[in-house]
């Protein structure tokens, strides 16, 4: 900005230069309002012509939204095209914003892409030589790239690139919010593809589905993907983006034969990115630059085989902050990266060898383990099970700054000591793999443990991004309680039976007394059910020995009367502890209760 007026500044930097060989300022045309503004400045090189485009608003309608300058002397001078009158317009409504311009396949053709929050993405083609005026005042033909029957993209963002040569085309990738085709996910993409050279029978100005249009219909792209950059060249189109399911930076090559992204991801780095750029040199070498994570260091990666594998990424520059990073590579394999810090703009040259330097990885971050044990249908930090239980397991998850991508292993052990001393190990739960911060469950306990308290401990191996750690011994307690028992005798009255019950703690028991039926089962008939003499359920609030009294059934009263209160019966004891049930049976002898004598 000079004297309150916004200008476009330019600097020509040849390969190997340390300063500008040419520089200057360009003034936009048209009478300006107080809120005039210049944005989305872009440079394209088409043969020997350097094209500079700028999107702007706040000037007279015939001069907005897109003004163009051209240079035919390697950037020494730039001349306004059409006297500064707008050369491209693809404005659906007031929310429309430019996302990029490309060299369209064909003779001297440029393309201008835009998106809007309340309408379809658009694309307009215009000639490099003597373009007609195409402005807010004089609208021109442009393609809408989304069928009206589809939901709107739902997000304002996208990238576009072109590819010349033997397989010409234009590929646009758009960020969406769960639209228009992913079954699940929040941050997704859609793409549109046009192929062939611009011409009367293959027009990039005509919408998909219209006869003689170069475009295919807008199609759902990658799910759970964010921050895409698209590039094309001798190796074909491809996209650099975040694979949000893993937090990785990936390259996704485009299948131009099937017009789809049916190819697998190729990992560039096990870290997420922002501000990505991707471009190709004359031999098809692919260069990707991006900021490591949010506002992180500037990375460079290189592929010599069409994106099948990558060298790097190396740290191209350790600058951090919201750098507005962008880059491009020329046909001679020389690239420039530019970024902004505060009000200053910086540039750095690179080539393929700069991606060979070792990655400067941040040190691993601390981790903690959260664990939960399971026995039957019960899960929690503290579980009580009855004697005889088997199948108990433990499972942990890794927590920490990099836990979402944590790998490595977790080893489980169950100890009889609350210090988890090695000598007190009673069960080895095995070593399980960690994927995405979650470990597989331990092996299940295979043999019943004696009554007592037991303690799980889990140890995590760590990986390149996460420190090793261990769970706190004693944070999970497995208590095995002995089953409730009864004495071998009981006493009866004409209506009740009294028994003695022993349990180790608060317990709930159900007691059933039976005798077999008098008649034997006939051949081929089911065995008769035993006769129930008495039954009752008791909740005992504390451990120890308790006397419980069961009321005799009608059948029980008759049988006890016949036997004068003396009888041998089968006792079934059912005990419930923390959702577990344990059964035991025994034969007991019941005698009449002694009458109480009162002193005179």
Buried (B, 14 or more C-beta within 10 A) or exposed (E): EEEEEBBBEBBBBBEEEEEBEBEBEBEBBBEBEEEBEBEBBBBBBBEEBBBBBBBBBBBBEBBBBBBBBBBEEEBEEBEBBBEBBBBBBBBBEEEBBBBBBBBBBBEBBBBBBBBBBEBBBBBBBBBBEEBEBBBBBEEBBBBBBBEEEBEBBBBBBBBBBBBBEEBBBBBBBBBBEBBBBBEEBEBBBBBBBBBBBBBEEBBBBBBBEEEEBBBBBBBBBBBBBBBBBBBBBBBBBBBBBBBBEBBBBBBBBBEBEEBBBEBEBBEBBBBBBBBBBBBBBEEBBBBBBBBBBEEBBBBBBBBBEBBEEBBBBBBBBEBBEEBEBBBBBBEEBBBBBBBBEEEEEBEBBBBBEBBEBEBEEBEBEEBBBBBBBBBBEBEEEEBBBBBBBEEBBBBBBBBBEBBBBBBBBBBBBBBBBEEBEEEBBBBEBBBBEBEBBBBBBBBBBEEBBEBEBBBBBBBBBBBEBBBEBBBEBBBBBBBBBBBBBBBEEBBBBEEBBBBBBBBBBEBBBBBBBBBEEEEEEEEEEEEEEBBBBBBBEBEBEEBEEBEBBBEBBEEBBEBBEEBEBEBEBBBBBBBBBBEBEBEBEEEBEBEBBEEEEEEE
